[in-house]
Amino acid sequence: MEFDRFSIALLVLRPDREPLDHEAEAALQDAHMAHVADLHEAGYLLAAGPLLGGSEEPFRGLTIMNVEPEKARLLKEQDPAVRAGRFSVKVLPWMVPRGAIHFSRTRFPRSIAEATAD
């Protein structure tokens, strides 16, 4: 049997992160979202989104990438929210039977305002 290989990147909320005011947090979230959109436009990112486990859950985002785990880690570590110390990154290799999953090109929002626009 043949398998497709992907990398799963999890954003983990760091317990030692610096507190941010609302404005700084919103600006960092916009920069994070723009980075995710850039990765998709460059062809590295297949799917991404927040994990909705509640405020006590440290896992905050999941990304599926079509690159090797080492490359996925390098790309995700360039995320402004990771560089600012808000998140750490955990990368896992993942494989599924060839053809079991298909991803379509889409457009990822580049900001909170764009994501919430009607």
N, C-alpha and C positions, 0 to 999 in steps of 0.2 A: 504494500500500500504506500502511496505517496502522501506527503504532508506539506501543507503551507506553514511557513514559520513567520511569526510576528514577534514584536516586543511590546509588552504591556508596561507602561510607566505609571506609577502611582505617585501622586503628590501627597505628602504627609505633612500635616501641620506641626511645626516645630514648637515644643513646649517652651523653648528659650527665646522665642521671637520677641522683637521689640514691639511694644504697643504703638498703634498708629491712631491718629485722629481720623474722623470720618472722611475728610477730604483726601488725606494721604492714602488711606485704604482704597478709596474709589479710584484714585489715579493709578495705584499699583495694580488693581484689578483690570483696569483698561489696558495697561501695558502688558499684563499677562495674557489677556484675550487677544491682543494684537500679535503677540508672539505665537500663540496657538494658530491663529489664522495664517501667519507667515509660514509655519511648518506645513500646513495643509497645502497652501499655494505652491510650495516648493516640491510637493509630492512625497514628503516623508511621513506625514500624519494621515491616517485613514479615518479615525473617529476619536472624539474626545468629549468630555463633559464632566460636570460636577458629580460627586457622589453625595447622595442625600441621606446620610446616616445620622444626622443630628449633631448638635454642637459638641457632644462628648466624644464623638468619633474622630480619630486623628486623620483618617483617609479622606481627602477632600476632592481629588480629581483622578480620573482614569483616562489614559491615552493609549490608543492602539497604533503602533507604528510599523512600517514595512521595512525596517532596517535592523541590523544586528543589535543586540543589547548594548554593546559598548558605544555604538554611534547614537543610539537612542538616549543613553545617559548624557553624552556630550551635548546633544541638542536640547534636552530638557534642562540641563544645568545652566543653559544660556537664558532661561526664562527669567525676566526681571523679578518675579516674586520669589524665585529660588535664590537668585543673586542677592536679594535684599534680606535673606534669612527668614522669610515667612514660612517657606516649605523646604523640605528635603525631598529627594527623589529616590524611589525604589523601582528598579527595573527587573522584570522577569521575562525570560523567554517563554513563548507560548506556541504550541503547534496544534493544528486541527487537520482532519482528513482533507486532502486537496479538494477544493471546490465547495467545501461546507459553508463557507462564509464569503459574501460578496459585499464590497463597499462601493458606493457611488460618490462621484465628485459632487461637492456641494459648496456652499459659501459659509464660512464661519464668521460670526460677528466679531468686530474688532473693538467693541466697547460695550459697557453696560447699557448705554443709551440705545445703541443699535440692537442689542438683544431684546430690549423691552419695548421697542417701537412697534406700533400696530401697522 
